[in-house]
Amino acid sequence: MQRAAASHSESKDLFIPSVSFGSGLPAFPEVGFTGNLPSIWDATVQSVVFSMPDFRNIQAAGMGLQAAQLSLKDAREQAAL
């Protein structure tokens, strides 16, 4: 069941956008051009565009998690009998 839950979690994380914040200020001041734009702070957002196959993959992982939960419930009931 833990494996199915991890698979479902990983497939859902695909659509969650990642946000990163940074600074153009160097940790150690240098003389000359460092290659970064001079800025006090910047932010970057990355996300995957919606696609139907990925959506179906998330649904399949959710159904796999549900099947694992029902299998565990059935095993517990069989042990109780």
N, CA, C and O atoms as a GROMACS GRO file, in nm:
protein
  324
    1MET      N    1   0.082  -0.118   0.000
    1MET     CA    2   0.000   0.000   0.000
    1MET      C    3   0.087   0.125   0.000
    1MET      O    4   0.052   0.225  -0.062
    2GLN      N    5   0.199   0.119   0.069
    2GLN     CA    6   0.289   0.235   0.072
    2GLN      C    7   0.347   0.262  -0.067
    2GLN      O    8   0.365   0.378  -0.104
    3ARG      N    9   0.375   0.157  -0.142
    3ARG     CA   10   0.429   0.174  -0.277
    3ARG      C   11   0.325   0.241  -0.367
    3ARG      O   12   0.359   0.328  -0.447
    4ALA      N   13   0.198   0.201  -0.355
    4ALA     CA   14   0.092   0.262  -0.434
    4ALA      C   15   0.070   0.407  -0.395
    4ALA      O   16   0.046   0.492  -0.480
    5ALA      N   17   0.080   0.437  -0.265
    5ALA     CA   18   0.064   0.574  -0.219
    5ALA      C   19   0.179   0.662  -0.270
    5ALA      O   20   0.157   0.777  -0.307
    6ALA      N   21   0.300   0.607  -0.271
    6ALA     CA   22   0.415   0.684  -0.321
    6ALA      C   23   0.401   0.710  -0.470
    6ALA      O   24   0.433   0.819  -0.518
    7SER      N   25   0.355   0.611  -0.544
    7SER     CA   26   0.336   0.628  -0.688
    7SER      C   27   0.230   0.733  -0.717
    7SER      O   28   0.247   0.816  -0.807
    8HIS      N   29   0.123   0.731  -0.642
    8HIS     CA   30   0.016   0.831  -0.659
    8HIS      C   31   0.068   0.970  -0.625
    8HIS      O   32   0.037   1.066  -0.695
    9SER      N   33   0.144   0.982  -0.518
    9SER     CA   34   0.199   1.111  -0.477
    9SER      C   35   0.296   1.166  -0.582
    9SER      O   36   0.293   1.286  -0.612
   10GLU      N   37   0.380   1.080  -0.637
   10GLU     CA   38   0.475   1.124  -0.738
   10GLU      C   39   0.405   1.168  -0.866
   10GLU      O   40   0.447   1.265  -0.930
   11SER      N   41   0.299   1.099  -0.904
   11SER     CA   42   0.229   1.137  -1.025
   11SER      C   43   0.154   1.268  -1.007
   11SER      O   44   0.142   1.346  -1.102
   12LYS      N   45   0.104   1.295  -0.887
   12LYS     CA   46   0.037   1.423  -0.861
   12LYS      C   47   0.135   1.538  -0.855
   12LYS      O   48   0.100   1.650  -0.892
   13ASP      N   49   0.258   1.513  -0.810
   13ASP     CA   50   0.358   1.619  -0.800
   13ASP      C   51   0.399   1.674  -0.936
   13ASP      O   52   0.459   1.780  -0.943
   14LEU      N   53   0.368   1.603  -1.042
   14LEU     CA   54   0.403   1.648  -1.176
   14LEU      C   55   0.333   1.778  -1.210
   14LEU      O   56   0.392   1.864  -1.275
   15PHE      N   57   0.209   1.795  -1.166
   15PHE     CA   58   0.132   1.913  -1.202
   15PHE      C   59   0.146   2.028  -1.104
   15PHE      O   60   0.101   2.139  -1.133
   16ILE      N   61   0.207   2.005  -0.989
   16ILE     CA   62   0.224   2.112  -0.893
   16ILE      C   63   0.338   2.201  -0.940
   16ILE      O   64   0.450   2.153  -0.957
   17PRO      N   65   0.312   2.329  -0.963
   17PRO     CA   66   0.420   2.416  -1.011
   17PRO      C   67   0.528   2.436  -0.906
   17PRO      O   68   0.499   2.441  -0.786
   18SER      N   69   0.651   2.448  -0.952
   18SER     CA   70   0.761   2.474  -0.859
   18SER      C   71   0.798   2.621  -0.868
   18SER      O   72   0.808   2.678  -0.976
   19VAL      N   73   0.818   2.681  -0.753
   19VAL     CA   74   0.853   2.821  -0.743
   19VAL      C   75   0.988   2.831  -0.675
   19VAL      O   76   1.009   2.771  -0.569
   20SER      N   77   1.078   2.906  -0.735
   20SER     CA   78   1.209   2.926  -0.671
   20SER      C   79   1.241   3.074  -0.667
   20SER      O   80   1.214   3.148  -0.762
   21PHE      N   81   1.297   3.116  -0.556
   21PHE     CA   82   1.336   3.255  -0.538
   21PHE      C   83   1.487   3.262  -0.526
   21PHE      O   84   1.551   3.172  -0.472
   22GLY      N   85   1.543   3.368  -0.577
   22GLY     CA   86   1.688   3.383  -0.570
   22GLY      C   87   1.727   3.528  -0.568
   22GLY      O   88   1.643   3.618  -0.562
   23SER      N   89   1.855   3.549  -0.574
   23SER     CA   90   1.910   3.683  -0.570
   23SER      C   91   2.023   3.692  -0.671
   23SER      O   92   2.098   3.596  -0.690
   24GLY      N   93   2.035   3.806  -0.734
   24GLY     CA   94   2.145   3.828  -0.827
   24GLY      C   95   2.269   3.877  -0.758
   24GLY      O   96   2.373   3.896  -0.821
   25LEU      N   97   2.260   3.897  -0.627
   25LEU     CA   98   2.376   3.945  -0.554
   25LEU      C   99   2.468   3.827  -0.522
   25LEU      O  100   2.422   3.727  -0.467
   26PRO      N  101   2.596   3.838  -0.554
   26PRO     CA  102   2.686   3.727  -0.525
   26PRO      C  103   2.718   3.717  -0.377
   26PRO      O  104   2.717   3.816  -0.305
   27ALA      N  105   2.745   3.593  -0.332
   27ALA     CA  106   2.782   3.572  -0.193
   27ALA      C  107   2.918   3.634  -0.163
   27ALA      O  108   2.940   3.687  -0.054
   28PHE      N  109   3.007   3.627  -0.260
   28PHE     CA  110   3.140   3.686  -0.247
   28PHE      C  111   3.155   3.792  -0.356
   28PHE      O  112   3.157   3.758  -0.474
   29PRO      N  113   3.165   3.917  -0.319
   29PRO     CA  114   3.175   4.023  -0.420
   29PRO      C  115   3.296   4.002  -0.511
   29PRO      O  116   3.407   3.973  -0.466
   30GLU      N  117   3.271   4.017  -0.640
   30GLU     CA  118   3.377   4.004  -0.739
   30GLU      C  119   3.388   4.132  -0.819
   30GLU      O  120   3.297   4.215  -0.820
   31VAL      N  121   3.499   4.146  -0.884
   31VAL     CA  122   3.519   4.261  -0.971
   31VAL      C  123   3.491   4.215  -1.113
   31VAL      O  124   3.546   4.114  -1.158
   32GLY      N  125   3.405   4.289  -1.184
   32GLY     CA  126   3.376   4.253  -1.320
   32GLY      C  127   3.237   4.194  -1.334
   32GLY      O  128   3.159   4.191  -1.239
   33PHE      N  129   3.207   4.148  -1.454
   33PHE     CA  130   3.075   4.093  -1.484
   33PHE      C  131   3.069   3.946  -1.444
   33PHE      O  132   3.154   3.866  -1.485
   34THR      N  133   2.969   3.909  -1.363
   34THR     CA  134   2.958   3.772  -1.314
   34THR      C  135   2.868   3.685  -1.402
   34THR      O  136   2.865   3.563  -1.383
   35GLY      N  137   2.797   3.742  -1.496
   35GLY     CA  138   2.708   3.665  -1.582
   35GLY      C  139   2.563   3.671  -1.539
   35GLY      O  140   2.475   3.637  -1.618
   36ASN      N  141   2.535   3.712  -1.419
   36ASN     CA  142   2.398   3.727  -1.370
   36ASN      C  143   2.353   3.870  -1.386
   36ASN      O  144   2.433   3.964  -1.380
   37LEU      N  145   2.224   3.885  -1.406
   37LEU     CA  146   2.171   4.021  -1.411
   37LEU      C  147   2.176   4.082  -1.273
   37LEU      O  148   2.147   4.014  -1.174
   38PRO      N  149   2.212   4.209  -1.263
   38PRO     CA  150   2.214   4.271  -1.131
   38PRO      C  151   2.072   4.295  -1.080
   38PRO      O  152   2.002   4.384  -1.128
   39SER      N  153   2.030   4.215  -0.985
   39SER     CA  154   1.897   4.231  -0.927
   39SER      C  155   1.905   4.196  -0.780
   39SER      O  156   1.991   4.119  -0.737
   40ILE      N  157   1.814   4.252  -0.703
   40ILE     CA  158   1.812   4.224  -0.561
   40ILE      C  159   1.745   4.089  -0.538
   40ILE      O  160   1.789   4.012  -0.452
   41TRP      N  161   1.639   4.059  -0.612
   41TRP     CA  162   1.574   3.928  -0.599
   41TRP      C  163   1.504   3.895  -0.731
   41TRP      O  164   1.474   3.984  -0.811
   42ASP      N  165   1.480   3.767  -0.752
   42ASP     CA  166   1.406   3.721  -0.868
   42ASP      C  167   1.330   3.594  -0.832
   42ASP      O  168   1.360   3.528  -0.732
   43ALA      N  169   1.232   3.562  -0.913
   43ALA     CA  170   1.151   3.443  -0.890
   43ALA      C  171   1.129   3.370  -1.022
   43ALA      O  172   1.120   3.433  -1.127
   44THR      N  173   1.122   3.238  -1.016
   44THR     CA  174   1.099   3.156  -1.134
   44THR      C  175   0.989   3.055  -1.102
   44THR      O  176   0.990   2.992  -0.996
   45VAL      N  177   0.895   3.041  -1.193
   45VAL     CA  178   0.786   2.945  -1.177
   45VAL      C  179   0.792   2.848  -1.295
   45VAL      O  180   0.800   2.890  -1.411
   46GLN      N  181   0.789   2.717  -1.265
   46GLN     CA  182   0.788   2.616  -1.370
   46GLN      C  183   0.671   2.523  -1.348
   46GLN      O  184   0.642   2.483  -1.235
   47SER      N  185   0.603   2.488  -1.456
   47SER     CA  186   0.490   2.398  -1.447
   47SER      C  187   0.477   2.322  -1.577
   47SER      O  188   0.522   2.368  -1.682
   48VAL      N  189   0.416   2.205  -1.570
   48VAL     CA  190   0.391   2.125  -1.689
   48VAL      C  191   0.255   2.164  -1.746
   48VAL      O  192   0.159   2.183  -1.671
   49VAL      N  193   0.248   2.175  -1.876
   49VAL     CA  194   0.121   2.205  -1.942
   49VAL      C  195   0.031   2.083  -1.930
   49VAL      O  196   0.079   1.970  -1.935
   50PHE      N  197  -0.098   2.106  -1.914
   50PHE     CA  198  -0.193   1.996  -1.896
   50PHE      C  199  -0.192   1.905  -2.018
   50PHE      O  200  -0.198   1.951  -2.132
   51SER      N  201  -0.185   1.776  -1.993
   51SER     CA  202  -0.196   1.678  -2.101
   51SER      C  203  -0.284   1.563  -2.052
   51SER      O  204  -0.276   1.523  -1.936
   52MET      N  205  -0.366   1.512  -2.141
   52MET     CA  206  -0.461   1.407  -2.105
   52MET      C  207  -0.391   1.278  -2.064
   52MET      O  208  -0.437   1.214  -1.969
   53PRO      N  209  -0.282   1.234  -2.130
   53PRO     CA  210  -0.216   1.112  -2.084
   53PRO      C  211  -0.164   1.122  -1.941
   53PRO      O  212  -0.172   1.026  -1.865
   54ASP      N  213  -0.111   1.238  -1.904
   54ASP     CA  214  -0.064   1.255  -1.766
   54ASP      C  215  -0.181   1.252  -1.668
   54ASP      O  216  -0.169   1.197  -1.559
   55PHE      N  217  -0.293   1.311  -1.708
   55PHE     CA  218  -0.412   1.308  -1.623
   55PHE      C  219  -0.459   1.165  -1.602
   55PHE      O  220  -0.496   1.127  -1.491
   56ARG      N  221  -0.459   1.086  -1.708
   56ARG     CA  222  -0.500   0.945  -1.698
   56ARG      C  223  -0.401   0.865  -1.613
   56ARG      O  224  -0.440   0.773  -1.542
   57ASN      N  225  -0.274   0.902  -1.620
   57ASN     CA  226  -0.172   0.836  -1.538
   57ASN      C  227  -0.199   0.862  -1.390
   57ASN      O  228  -0.183   0.772  -1.307
   58ILE      N  229  -0.238   0.983  -1.356
   58ILE     CA  230  -0.272   1.017  -1.217
   58ILE      C  231  -0.395   0.938  -1.173
   58ILE      O  232  -0.400   0.888  -1.061
   59GLN      N  233  -0.495   0.928  -1.263
   59GLN     CA  234  -0.613   0.850  -1.230
   59GLN      C  235  -0.580   0.703  -1.207
   59GLN      O  236  -0.632   0.640  -1.115
   60ALA      N  237  -0.492   0.649  -1.291
   60ALA     CA  238  -0.453   0.509  -1.277
   60ALA      C  239  -0.378   0.486  -1.146
   60ALA      O  240  -0.397   0.384  -1.080
   61ALA      N  241  -0.293   0.581  -1.108
   61ALA     CA  242  -0.222   0.568  -0.981
   61ALA      C  243  -0.319   0.575  -0.864
   61ALA      O  244  -0.302   0.504  -0.765
   62GLY      N  245  -0.421   0.660  -0.874
   62GLY     CA  246  -0.523   0.667  -0.769
   62GLY      C  247  -0.603   0.539  -0.759
   62GLY      O  248  -0.636   0.494  -0.649
   63MET      N  249  -0.634   0.479  -0.874
   63MET     CA  250  -0.706   0.351  -0.871
   63MET      C  251  -0.618   0.239  -0.817
   63MET      O  252  -0.667   0.149  -0.750
   64GLY      N  253  -0.488   0.246  -0.845
   64GLY     CA  254  -0.396   0.148  -0.789
   64GLY      C  255  -0.389   0.160  -0.637
   64GLY      O  256  -0.381   0.059  -0.567
   65LEU      N  257  -0.391   0.284  -0.587
   65LEU     CA  258  -0.392   0.306  -0.442
   65LEU      C  259  -0.520   0.252  -0.381
   65LEU      O  260  -0.518   0.189  -0.275
   66GLN      N  261  -0.632   0.276  -0.447
   66GLN     CA  262  -0.761   0.225  -0.397
   66GLN      C  263  -0.761   0.072  -0.396
   66GLN      O  264  -0.811   0.011  -0.302
   67ALA      N  265  -0.706   0.010  -0.499
   67ALA     CA  266  -0.699  -0.136  -0.505
   67ALA      C  267  -0.611  -0.191  -0.394
   67ALA      O  268  -0.643  -0.295  -0.335
   68ALA      N  269  -0.501  -0.122  -0.364
   68ALA     CA  270  -0.413  -0.167  -0.255
   68ALA      C  271  -0.484  -0.156  -0.121
   68ALA      O  272  -0.468  -0.242  -0.035
   69GLN      N  273  -0.562  -0.049  -0.102
   69GLN     CA  274  -0.636  -0.033   0.023
   69GLN      C  275  -0.741  -0.142   0.039
   69GLN      O  276  -0.758  -0.197   0.148
   70LEU      N  277  -0.812  -0.174  -0.070
   70LEU     CA  278  -0.913  -0.280  -0.063
   70LEU      C  279  -0.848  -0.417  -0.041
   70LEU      O  280  -0.904  -0.501   0.029
   71SER      N  281  -0.733  -0.439  -0.100
   71SER     CA  282  -0.662  -0.566  -0.080
   71SER      C  283  -0.618  -0.581   0.065
   71SER      O  284  -0.628  -0.689   0.123
   72LEU      N  285  -0.570  -0.471   0.124
   72LEU     CA  286  -0.531  -0.474   0.265
   72LEU      C  287  -0.652  -0.501   0.355
   72LEU      O  288  -0.643  -0.578   0.450
   73LYS      N  289  -0.765  -0.436   0.323
   73LYS     CA  290  -0.886  -0.458   0.401
   73LYS      C  291  -0.932  -0.604   0.390
   73LYS      O  292  -0.973  -0.664   0.490
   74ASP      N  293  -0.924  -0.661   0.269
   74ASP     CA  294  -0.962  -0.800   0.250
   74ASP      C  295  -0.870  -0.895   0.326
   74ASP      O  296  -0.915  -0.993   0.386
   75ALA      N  297  -0.742  -0.866   0.326
   75ALA     CA  298  -0.645  -0.952   0.399
   75ALA      C  299  -0.672  -0.945   0.549
   75ALA      O  300  -0.662  -1.046   0.618
   76ARG      N  301  -0.707  -0.829   0.600
   76ARG     CA  302  -0.738  -0.815   0.744
   76ARG      C  303  -0.865  -0.893   0.779
   76ARG      O  304  -0.873  -0.958   0.883
   77GLU      N  305  -0.964  -0.884   0.690
   77GLU     CA  306  -1.089  -0.958   0.716
   77GLU      C  307  -1.066  -1.110   0.709
   77GLU      O  308  -1.124  -1.185   0.788
   78GLN      N  309  -0.984  -1.154   0.616
   78GLN     CA  310  -0.953  -1.297   0.607
   78GLN      C  311  -0.877  -1.346   0.729
   78GLN      O  312  -0.898  -1.457   0.776
   79ALA      N  313  -0.788  -1.262   0.780
   79ALA     CA  314  -0.714  -1.299   0.901
   79ALA      C  315  -0.807  -1.305   1.022
   79ALA      O  316  -0.790  -1.389   1.110
   80ALA      N  317  -0.906  -1.216   1.025
   80ALA     CA  318  -1.001  -1.216   1.136
   80ALA      C  319  -1.090  -1.340   1.133
   80ALA      O  320  -1.129  -1.392   1.238
   81LEU      N  321  -1.123  -1.386   1.012
   81LEU     CA  322  -1.207  -1.506   1.001
   81LEU      C  323  -1.129  -1.629   1.042
   81LEU      O  324  -1.183  -1.740   1.039
   0.00000   0.00000   0.00000
